[in-house]
Amino acid sequence: MRIKAVIWDLDGTLLNTLDDLAASVNAALACNGMPLRSTQEVRAFVGNGIRKLMMRAVPDGENNPAFEKALADFTRHYGAHSRDRTQPYDGILEMLDRLTEAGVQHAIVSNKIDFAVKELSRVYFGERMRSAIGDDPSRARKPAPDSVFAAMREMGVTAQETVYVGDSDVDVMTARNAGIPCVAVLWGFRDEACLTAAGAEHLAHTPDELREIIGRL
């Protein structure tokens, strides 16, 4: 296998985090007397970090006088409830282990706040991940390639040995900006039309199909 490292998006790719994200969004909105959002609305809002998530969820976004408080309320609630209903998608752990047996390293790069990425990686994936990198003020977030390059350095791999796997248009753009191939998964938060429009060249319907695609790259 030519690929020696897979860099993974987290939400919608490895973990189904949608219910917990929606619950925290609505807890923050309720605390500030704002209208609640449906789970499907929250699905469309995620992918660009928590500030952008709340800008989309709060009426008038950052122009709302209560925006910063709502953002802080979300961060506090999600910090306490990020694992209430979150689980790996079916087949993910088995796929990771089979890739590891084939000599592949793993890392997470996400726009989720850094402390949550590290905690979720530790709880759900243990030592499977060589690195878990989230949103940090010291780095530009996806689709900038900065965090992808940081993960590659930690794993000691080149662009020719690395693939990025995600579920969104942001992930497709991130891989393109990093100069590495991308496999887009279809079980996450964006549909096939969105991914194809973003330029996704490889689409995986299941974890087994994803592993096969990685093996052919």
TORVOZA-597858 format. One record per atom (N, C-alpha, C): residue number from 1; residue in three letters; atom name; y, z, x. Coordinates in steps of 0.02 Angstrom, whole numbers, plus 50000, padded with zeros to 5 digits. Atoms other than C-alpha are relative to their C-alpha. Layout:
NUM|ala|CA|Y|Z|X
...
END
This chain:
1|met|N|49940|50000|50042
1|met|CA|50000|50000|50000
1|met|C|50062|50000|50044
2|arg|N|49939|50004|49959
2|arg|CA|50169|49948|50072
2|arg|C|50048|50056|49983
3|ile|N|49954|49948|50021
3|ile|CA|50266|50076|49971
3|ile|C|49976|50068|50025
4|lys|N|50017|49935|49971
4|lys|CA|50270|50244|50060
4|lys|C|50037|50058|49964
5|ala|N|49962|49948|50034
5|ala|CA|50393|50337|49947
5|ala|C|50024|49974|49932
6|val|N|49972|50015|50065
6|val|CA|50441|50340|49764
6|val|C|50054|50052|49986
7|ile|N|49946|49957|50021
7|ile|CA|50609|50411|49712
7|ile|C|50005|49995|49924
8|trp|N|50006|49996|50073
8|trp|CA|50605|50467|49531
8|trp|C|50064|50025|49968
9|asp|N|49955|49968|50048
9|asp|CA|50734|50491|49397
9|asp|C|49961|50056|49966
10|leu|N|50034|49942|50031
10|leu|CA|50697|50651|49301
10|leu|C|49997|49994|49924
11|asp|N|49998|50001|50074
11|asp|CA|50753|50650|49118
11|asp|C|49979|49931|49974
12|gly|N|50022|50063|50029
12|gly|CA|50661|50517|49019
12|gly|C|49952|49961|50043
13|thr|N|50045|50035|49954
13|thr|CA|50555|50466|49168
13|thr|C|49939|50044|50015
14|leu|N|50053|49952|49987
14|leu|CA|50453|50616|49226
14|leu|C|49993|50052|49944
15|leu|N|49999|49946|50050
15|leu|CA|50504|50745|49096
15|leu|C|50033|49977|49935
16|asn|N|49968|50010|50064
16|asn|CA|50540|50732|48911
16|asn|C|50044|50061|49987
17|thr|N|49952|49945|50005
17|thr|CA|50695|50842|48910
17|thr|C|50046|49995|49939
18|leu|N|49951|50016|50051
18|leu|CA|50778|50772|48756
18|leu|C|50012|50057|49951
19|asp|N|49991|49947|50050
19|asp|CA|50747|50914|48634
19|asp|C|50041|50058|50027
20|asp|N|49962|49945|49971
20|asp|CA|50814|51045|48753
20|asp|C|50073|49980|50014
21|leu|N|49931|50023|49991
21|leu|CA|50967|50940|48797
21|leu|C|50037|49999|49933
22|ala|N|49968|50003|50065
22|ala|CA|51004|50911|48613
22|ala|C|50015|50070|49974
23|ala|N|49990|49932|50023
23|ala|CA|50983|51096|48574
23|ala|C|50060|50032|50036
24|ser|N|49944|49971|49963
24|ser|CA|51106|51144|48712
24|ser|C|50066|49967|49982
25|val|N|49940|50035|50023
25|val|CA|51231|51011|48660
25|val|C|50024|50031|49934
26|asn|N|49981|49976|50066
26|asn|CA|51228|51075|48482
26|asn|C|50018|50074|50001
27|ala|N|49979|49931|49993
27|ala|CA|51237|51257|48535
27|ala|C|50072|50004|50024
28|ala|N|49931|50000|49975
28|ala|CA|51395|51218|48632
28|ala|C|50049|49976|49948
29|leu|N|49956|50025|50052
29|leu|CA|51469|51117|48490
29|leu|C|50010|50052|49945
30|ala|N|49995|49949|50053
30|ala|CA|51430|51253|48363
30|ala|C|50045|50058|50021
31|cys|N|49958|49945|49975
31|cys|CA|51512|51385|48473
31|cys|C|50074|49985|49994
32|asn|N|49930|50020|50000
32|asn|CA|51672|51285|48466
32|asn|C|50021|49966|49935
33|gly|N|49982|50025|50066
33|gly|CA|51671|51236|48282
33|gly|C|50002|49925|49995
34|met|N|50001|50074|49999
34|met|CA|51631|51053|48318
34|met|C|49939|49974|49963
35|pro|N|50058|50028|50036
35|pro|CA|51515|50939|48218
35|pro|C|49941|49989|50047
36|leu|N|50060|50006|49960
36|leu|CA|51336|50935|48279
36|leu|C|49979|49927|50008
37|arg|N|50023|50067|49985
37|arg|CA|51249|50782|48351
37|arg|C|49925|49996|49987
38|ser|N|50072|50010|50010
38|ser|CA|51079|50709|48307
38|ser|C|49966|49991|50068
39|thr|N|50038|50010|49938
39|thr|CA|50941|50699|48436
39|thr|C|50007|49928|50025
40|gln|N|49993|50070|49979
40|gln|CA|50957|50510|48436
40|gln|C|50069|49986|50030
41|glu|N|49934|50006|49969
41|glu|CA|51143|50523|48472
41|glu|C|49998|50027|50072
42|val|N|50004|49970|49933
42|val|CA|51107|50637|48619
42|val|C|49960|49955|50047
43|arg|N|50039|50047|49960
43|arg|CA|50976|50514|48681
43|arg|C|50045|49946|50029
44|ala|N|49955|50053|49977
44|ala|CA|51112|50382|48693
44|ala|C|50054|50026|50047
45|phe|N|49946|49971|49960
45|phe|CA|51233|50503|48779
45|phe|C|49979|50016|50071
46|val|N|50022|49975|49935
46|val|CA|51125|50555|48927
46|val|C|49996|49944|50052
47|gly|N|50010|50048|49946
47|gly|CA|51109|50471|49096
47|gly|C|50053|50000|50054
48|asn|N|49945|50001|49953
48|asn|CA|51276|50499|49181
48|asn|C|50026|50069|50019
49|gly|N|49980|49932|49984
49|gly|CA|51279|50687|49209
49|gly|C|50024|50038|49939
50|ile|N|49985|49959|50058
50|ile|CA|51324|50833|49098
50|ile|C|50072|49993|49977
51|arg|N|49931|50008|50021
51|arg|CA|51511|50806|49099
51|arg|C|50007|49939|49955
52|lys|N|49997|50061|50041
52|lys|CA|51491|50629|49034
52|lys|C|49962|50011|49934
53|leu|N|50036|49983|50061
53|leu|CA|51361|50693|48909
53|leu|C|50045|50035|49950
54|met|N|49957|49962|50045
54|met|CA|51486|50816|48838
54|met|C|50063|49961|49981
55|met|N|49944|50044|50019
55|met|CA|51628|50690|48843
55|met|C|49982|49957|49941
56|arg|N|50023|50042|50056
56|arg|CA|51524|50584|48726
56|arg|C|49985|50041|49938
57|ala|N|50020|49958|50056
57|ala|CA|51469|50730|48617
57|ala|C|50060|50034|49966
58|val|N|49942|49964|50027
58|val|CA|51637|50819|48595
58|val|C|50049|49951|49968
59|pro|N|49950|50044|50030
59|pro|CA|51760|50739|48473
59|pro|C|50062|49993|50045
60|asp|N|49943|50015|49956
60|asp|CA|51899|50656|48577
60|asp|C|49986|50017|50073
61|gly|N|50018|49991|49930
61|gly|CA|51805|50699|48737
61|gly|C|50045|50048|50037
62|glu|N|49959|49955|49958
62|glu|CA|51911|50772|48876
62|glu|C|50069|50013|49971
63|asn|N|49935|49988|50032
63|asn|CA|52065|50758|48766
63|asn|C|49998|50057|49950
64|asn|N|50007|49943|50045
64|asn|CA|51996|50894|48654
64|asn|C|50019|50064|50037
65|pro|N|49979|49939|49965
65|pro|CA|52082|51060|48699
65|pro|C|49943|50048|50016
66|ala|N|50057|49955|49989
66|ala|CA|51914|51150|48688
66|ala|C|49945|49968|50043
67|phe|N|50053|50035|49964
67|phe|CA|51821|51024|48798
67|phe|C|49971|50042|50057
68|glu|N|50025|49964|49942
68|glu|CA|51808|51130|48956
68|glu|C|49958|50060|49979
69|lys|N|50040|49944|50025
69|lys|CA|51746|51280|48857
69|lys|C|49933|49975|49974
70|ala|N|50063|50028|50026
70|ala|CA|51616|51171|48768
70|ala|C|49954|49981|50058
71|leu|N|50040|50018|49941
71|leu|CA|51558|51105|48937
71|leu|C|49970|50062|50032
72|ala|N|50026|49937|49971
72|ala|CA|51542|51282|49005
72|ala|C|49947|50031|49956
73|asp|N|50049|49974|50046
73|asp|CA|51450|51336|48849
73|asp|C|49934|49962|50005
74|phe|N|50061|50040|49991
74|phe|CA|51328|51191|48869
74|phe|C|49964|50021|50064
75|thr|N|50030|49984|49935
75|thr|CA|51298|51232|49053
75|thr|C|49965|50068|49997
76|arg|N|50030|49934|50006
76|arg|CA|51265|51415|49014
76|arg|C|49937|49999|49956
77|his|N|50058|50002|50045
77|his|CA|51149|51378|48868
77|his|C|49942|49962|50032
78|tyr|N|50054|50039|49971
78|tyr|CA|51052|51244|48960
78|tyr|C|49968|50036|50059
79|gly|N|50028|49961|49946
79|gly|CA|51031|51357|49111
79|gly|C|49948|50050|49976
80|ala|N|50047|49951|50027
80|ala|CA|50941|51481|48999
80|ala|C|49944|49969|49959
81|his|N|50047|50029|50048
81|his|CA|50846|51358|48888
81|his|C|49975|49931|50021
82|ser|N|50019|50067|49979
82|ser|CA|50805|51205|48994
82|ser|C|49925|49987|49997
83|arg|N|50073|50009|50000
83|arg|CA|50617|51237|48980
83|arg|C|49969|50021|49933
84|asp|N|50028|49978|50065
84|asp|CA|50598|51286|48797
84|asp|C|49949|49951|49973
85|arg|N|50045|50051|50028
85|arg|CA|50518|51121|48744
85|arg|C|49987|49943|50049
86|thr|N|50008|50053|49951
86|thr|CA|50526|51013|48900
86|thr|C|49929|49999|50028
87|gln|N|50067|50009|49972
87|gln|CA|50360|50943|48964
87|gln|C|49997|49933|50037
88|pro|N|50012|50067|49971
88|pro|CA|50301|50804|49080
88|pro|C|49971|49953|49947
89|tyr|N|50031|50049|50043
89|tyr|CA|50258|50645|48988
89|tyr|C|49925|49996|50016
90|asp|N|50073|50006|49991
90|asp|CA|50071|50616|48963
90|asp|C|49984|49954|50059
91|gly|N|50025|50041|49945
91|gly|CA|49986|50552|49120
91|gly|C|50043|50003|50063
92|ile|N|49955|49999|49942
92|ile|CA|50131|50590|49238
92|ile|C|49970|50038|50059
93|leu|N|50026|49960|49945
93|leu|CA|50049|50727|49341
93|leu|C|49941|49966|50033
94|glu|N|50058|50035|49972
94|glu|CA|49888|50629|49362
94|glu|C|50022|49940|50041
95|met|N|49974|50057|49963
95|met|CA|49986|50475|49416
95|met|C|50031|50021|50067
96|leu|N|49970|49976|49938
96|leu|CA|50086|50574|49544
96|leu|C|49946|50018|50051
97|asp|N|50053|49979|49954
97|asp|CA|49927|50646|49617
97|asp|C|49962|49941|50028
98|arg|N|50036|50060|49975
98|arg|CA|49842|50476|49630
98|arg|C|50043|49963|50051
99|leu|N|49956|50031|49951
99|leu|CA|49994|50404|49718
99|leu|C|50002|50041|50065
100|thr|N|50001|49957|49940
100|thr|CA|49996|50554|49836
100|thr|C|49937|49988|50040
101|glu|N|50063|50013|49966
101|glu|CA|49814|50524|49876
101|glu|C|50001|49934|50038
102|ala|N|49993|50065|49968
102|ala|CA|49863|50346|49923
102|ala|C|50051|50001|50056
103|gly|N|49954|49994|49944
103|gly|CA|49988|50412|50050
103|gly|C|50073|49993|49982
104|val|N|49932|50008|50023
104|val|CA|50146|50403|49944
104|val|C|50034|50068|49994
105|gln|N|49959|49941|50008
105|gln|CA|50284|50534|49955
105|gln|C|50043|49993|49937
106|his|N|49961|50000|50061
106|his|CA|50391|50585|49806
106|his|C|50064|50041|50008
107|ala|N|49937|49963|50004
107|ala|CA|50571|50640|49777
107|ala|C|50032|49986|49932
108|ile|N|49962|50008|50062
108|ile|CA|50683|50664|49626
108|ile|C|50073|49991|50017
109|val|N|49927|50008|49998
109|val|CA|50860|50597|49613
109|val|C|50025|49993|49929
110|ser|N|49978|49997|50069
110|ser|CA|50948|50639|49451
110|ser|C|50075|50014|49996
111|asn|N|49931|49981|50014
111|asn|CA|51122|50651|49377
111|asn|C|50005|50066|49964
112|lys|N|50000|49933|50028
112|lys|CA|51071|50816|49298
112|lys|C|50029|50048|50052
113|ile|N|49971|49952|49954
113|ile|CA|51161|50966|49373
113|ile|C|49947|50026|50049
114|asp|N|50047|49989|49945
114|asp|CA|51081|51012|49540
114|asp|C|49954|50060|49989
115|phe|N|50042|49941|50006
115|phe|CA|51020|51187|49499
115|phe|C|49943|49988|49950
116|ala|N|50052|50014|50050
116|ala|CA|50925|51123|49346
116|ala|C|49947|49953|50028
117|val|N|50048|50046|49969
117|val|CA|50845|50980|49444
117|val|C|49952|50037|50044
118|lys|N|50043|49963|49953
118|lys|CA|50780|51098|49577
118|lys|C|49954|50047|49963
119|glu|N|50042|49953|50038
119|glu|CA|50717|51225|49450
119|glu|C|49945|49962|49962
120|leu|N|50050|50038|50037
120|leu|CA|50629|51095|49341
120|leu|C|49948|49969|50047
121|ser|N|50047|50028|49951
121|ser|CA|50552|51012|49494
121|ser|C|49951|50054|50023
122|arg|N|50044|49947|49977
122|arg|CA|50485|51178|49556
122|arg|C|49949|50021|49947
123|val|N|50044|49975|50054
123|val|CA|50414|51231|49388
123|val|C|49947|49949|49981
124|tyr|N|50046|50049|50028
124|tyr|CA|50334|51067|49334
124|tyr|C|49962|49960|50053
125|phe|N|50031|50044|49950
125|phe|CA|50292|50979|49498
125|phe|C|49980|50036|50064
126|gly|N|50021|49961|49943
126|gly|CA|50270|51116|49627
126|gly|C|50015|49966|50066
127|glu|N|49991|50029|49933
127|glu|CA|50243|51045|49801
127|glu|C|49991|49924|50000
128|arg|N|50006|50073|50003
128|arg|CA|50222|50866|49740
128|arg|C|50063|49965|50026
129|met|N|49937|50031|49982
129|met|CA|50406|50832|49774
129|met|C|50023|50023|50069
130|arg|N|49971|49983|49935
130|arg|CA|50473|50823|49951
130|arg|C|50073|50019|49994
131|ser|N|49928|49987|50009
131|ser|CA|50651|50832|49885
131|ser|C|50017|49995|49926
132|ala|N|49975|50003|50069
132|ala|CA|50742|50863|49721
132|ala|C|50076|50006|50003
133|ile|N|49928|50004|49991
133|ile|CA|50924|50810|49717
133|ile|C|50033|49986|49933
134|gly|N|49962|50009|50062
134|gly|CA|51042|50831|49570
134|gly|C|50073|49989|50013
135|asp|N|49928|50012|49996
135|asp|CA|51226|50811|49534
135|asp|C|50033|50055|50040
136|asp|N|49967|49954|49954
136|asp|CA|51328|50892|49673
136|asp|C|50068|49971|50017
137|pro|N|49934|50027|49985
137|pro|CA|51515|50877|49704
137|pro|C|50006|49968|50069
138|ser|N|49996|50027|49932
138|ser|CA|51479|50832|49886
138|ser|C|49976|49927|50004
139|arg|N|50026|50069|50000
139|arg|CA|51399|50665|49835
139|arg|C|50020|49965|49936
140|ala|N|49989|50041|50060
140|ala|CA|51441|50524|49716
140|ala|C|49935|49996|49961
141|arg|N|50060|50002|50042
141|arg|CA|51321|50524|49569
141|arg|C|49978|49928|49989
142|lys|N|50024|50066|50019
142|lys|CA|51213|50378|49515
142|lys|C|50048|49968|49950
143|pro|N|50038|50050|49962
143|pro|CA|51235|50230|49508
143|pro|C|50018|49992|50073
144|ala|N|49990|50001|49928
144|ala|CA|51307|50263|49680
144|ala|C|49934|50017|50035
145|pro|N|50065|49990|49968
145|pro|CA|51163|50261|49805
145|pro|C|49996|50062|50045
146|asp|N|49996|49946|49951
146|asp|CA|51215|50417|49902
146|asp|C|49939|50047|49998
147|ser|N|50056|49953|50006
147|ser|CA|51080|50533|49834
147|ser|C|49933|49967|50016
148|val|N|50060|50037|49981
148|val|CA|50946|50399|49854
148|val|C|49994|49998|50076
149|phe|N|50001|50002|49927
149|phe|CA|50993|50380|50037
149|phe|C|49983|50069|50028
150|ala|N|50016|49932|49976
150|ala|CA|50986|50570|50058
150|ala|C|49926|50015|49993
151|ala|N|50072|49989|50010
151|ala|CA|50810|50576|49985
151|ala|C|49959|49960|50050
152|met|N|50036|50041|49951
152|met|CA|50754|50433|50097
152|met|C|50002|50031|50069
153|arg|N|49996|49967|49935
153|arg|CA|50818|50525|50250
153|arg|C|49954|50060|50003
154|glu|N|50043|49941|50000
154|glu|CA|50725|50683|50199
154|glu|C|49927|49981|50006
155|met|N|50070|50021|49997
155|met|CA|50563|50585|50180
155|met|C|49986|49957|50061
156|gly|N|50010|50041|49940
156|gly|CA|50591|50480|50337
156|gly|C|49973|49931|49986
157|val|N|50024|50067|50019
157|val|CA|50566|50313|50251
157|val|C|50058|49951|49999
158|thr|N|49951|50054|50002
158|thr|CA|50656|50146|50251
158|thr|C|50004|49970|49929
159|ala|N|49992|50034|50065
159|ala|CA|50718|50040|50106
159|ala|C|49940|49956|49985
160|gln|N|50058|50044|50009
160|gln|CA|50570|49923|50133
160|gln|C|49938|50039|49977
161|glu|N|50057|49958|50018
161|glu|CA|50451|50069|50102
161|glu|C|50010|50040|49936
162|thr|N|49980|49956|50055
162|thr|CA|50537|50142|49949
162|thr|C|50011|49962|49936
163|val|N|49985|50027|50066
163|val|CA|50545|50108|49763
163|val|C|50032|50055|49958
164|tyr|N|49968|49953|50046
164|tyr|CA|50653|50190|49630
164|tyr|C|49971|49989|49930
165|val|N|50028|50004|50067
165|val|CA|50581|50229|49458
165|val|C|50045|50039|49952
166|gly|N|49958|49967|50049
166|gly|CA|50690|50268|49307
166|gly|C|49994|49968|49931
167|asp|N|50006|50023|50069
167|asp|CA|50716|50240|49122
167|asp|C|50064|49972|49972
168|ser|N|49936|50020|50028
168|ser|CA|50896|50182|49107
168|ser|C|50033|49945|50040
169|asp|N|49959|50050|49965
169|asp|CA|51022|50048|49151
169|asp|C|50032|50030|50062
170|val|N|49971|49966|49941
170|val|CA|51101|50175|49270
170|val|C|49950|49999|50057
171|asp|N|50051|50000|49948
171|asp|CA|50936|50185|49364
171|asp|C|49990|49931|50031
172|val|N|50006|50068|49974
172|val|CA|50921|49997|49379
172|val|C|50058|49984|50047
173|met|N|49942|50011|49957
173|met|CA|51098|49990|49450
173|met|C|49996|50042|50064
174|thr|N|50007|49957|49941
174|thr|CA|51062|50135|49567
174|thr|C|49955|49968|50052
175|ala|N|50047|50032|49953
175|ala|CA|50913|50047|49644
175|ala|C|50032|49939|50031
176|arg|N|49968|50061|49974
176|arg|CA|51012|49886|49661
176|arg|C|50052|50020|50053
177|asn|N|49949|49979|49953
177|asn|CA|51154|49979|49748
177|asn|C|49970|50028|50065
178|ala|N|50034|49973|49941
178|ala|CA|51029|50061|49866
178|ala|C|49961|49947|50038
179|gly|N|50037|50053|49968
179|gly|CA|50946|49895|49907
179|gly|C|49925|50010|50000
180|ile|N|50072|49989|50006
180|ile|CA|50774|49948|49847
180|ile|C|49976|49976|49932
181|pro|N|50026|50023|50065
181|pro|CA|50660|49884|49707
181|pro|C|50000|50057|49949
182|cys|N|50001|49951|50055
182|cys|CA|50660|49971|49538
182|cys|C|49945|49981|49951
183|val|N|50044|50008|50058
183|val|CA|50525|49995|49408
183|val|C|50030|50041|49944
184|ala|N|49972|49966|50058
184|ala|CA|50595|50038|49237
184|ala|C|49944|50017|49951
185|val|N|50053|49979|50047
185|val|CA|50486|50139|49118
185|val|C|50025|49996|49928
186|leu|N|49982|50014|50070
186|leu|CA|50483|50108|48931
186|leu|C|49985|50059|49954
187|trp|N|50013|49943|50043
187|trp|CA|50436|50282|48869
187|trp|C|50060|50048|49999
188|gly|N|49944|49954|49992
188|gly|CA|50608|50358|48907
188|gly|C|50055|49992|49948
189|phe|N|49943|49995|50045
189|phe|CA|50783|50361|48834
189|phe|C|50035|49934|49986
190|arg|N|49970|50065|50013
190|arg|CA|50826|50175|48838
190|arg|C|49945|49950|49982
191|asp|N|50050|50049|50022
191|asp|CA|50739|50026|48758
191|asp|C|49996|49941|50047
192|glu|N|50013|50056|49956
192|glu|CA|50674|49867|48836
192|glu|C|50060|49953|50004
193|ala|N|49943|50045|50000
193|ala|CA|50826|49765|48784
193|ala|C|50055|50024|50047
194|cys|N|49949|49970|49956
194|cys|CA|50944|49884|48874
194|cys|C|49980|49990|50073
195|leu|N|50024|50004|49931
195|leu|CA|50838|49883|49032
195|leu|C|50000|49928|50025
196|thr|N|50000|50070|49981
196|thr|CA|50817|49695|49033
196|thr|C|50071|49975|50011
197|ala|N|49930|50020|49993
197|ala|CA|51003|49670|49007
197|ala|C|50030|50025|50066
198|ala|N|49976|49972|49938
198|ala|CA|51034|49782|49158
198|ala|C|49971|49965|50062
199|gly|N|50029|50037|49944
199|gly|CA|50925|49667|49264
199|gly|C|49933|50027|50024
200|ala|N|50065|49974|49979
200|ala|CA|50761|49763|49269
200|ala|C|49949|49944|50008
201|glu|N|50049|50051|49986
201|glu|CA|50628|49653|49349
201|glu|C|49928|50023|49988
202|his|N|50067|49972|50009
202|his|CA|50479|49770|49330
202|his|C|50004|50052|49945
203|leu|N|50001|49954|50057
203|leu|CA|50440|49861|49166
203|leu|C|49930|50028|49993
204|ala|N|50065|49966|50007
204|ala|CA|50301|49989|49143
204|ala|C|49996|50034|49932
205|his|N|50010|49970|50066
205|his|CA|50233|50040|48973
205|his|C|49965|50068|50005
206|thr|N|50038|49938|49993
206|thr|CA|50120|50180|49037
206|thr|C|50000|50021|50074
207|pro|N|50005|49979|49930
207|pro|CA|50100|50286|49195
207|pro|C|49947|49962|50039
208|asp|N|50051|50039|49965
208|asp|CA|49941|50191|49239
208|asp|C|50027|49931|50019
209|glu|N|49971|50065|49985
209|glu|CA|50033|50025|49227
209|glu|C|50053|50007|50055
210|leu|N|49950|49988|49948
210|leu|CA|50173|50098|49332
210|leu|C|49968|50006|50069
211|arg|N|50034|49992|49936
211|arg|CA|50052|50149|49469
211|arg|C|49975|49932|50025
212|glu|N|50024|50066|49980
212|glu|CA|49978|49974|49470
212|glu|C|50057|49956|50026
213|ile|N|49942|50040|49977
213|ile|CA|50151|49894|49485
213|ile|C|50022|50023|50069
214|ile|N|49981|49974|49934
214|ile|CA|50195|50008|49631
214|ile|C|49953|49975|50053
215|gly|N|50050|50023|49951
215|gly|CA|50034|49958|49716
215|gly|C|50007|49927|50019
216|arg|N|49991|50072|49986
216|arg|CA|50082|49774|49705
216|arg|C|50066|49984|50036
217|leu|N|49935|50013|49970
217|leu|CA|50259|49792|49773
217|leu|C|49995|49992|50076
END
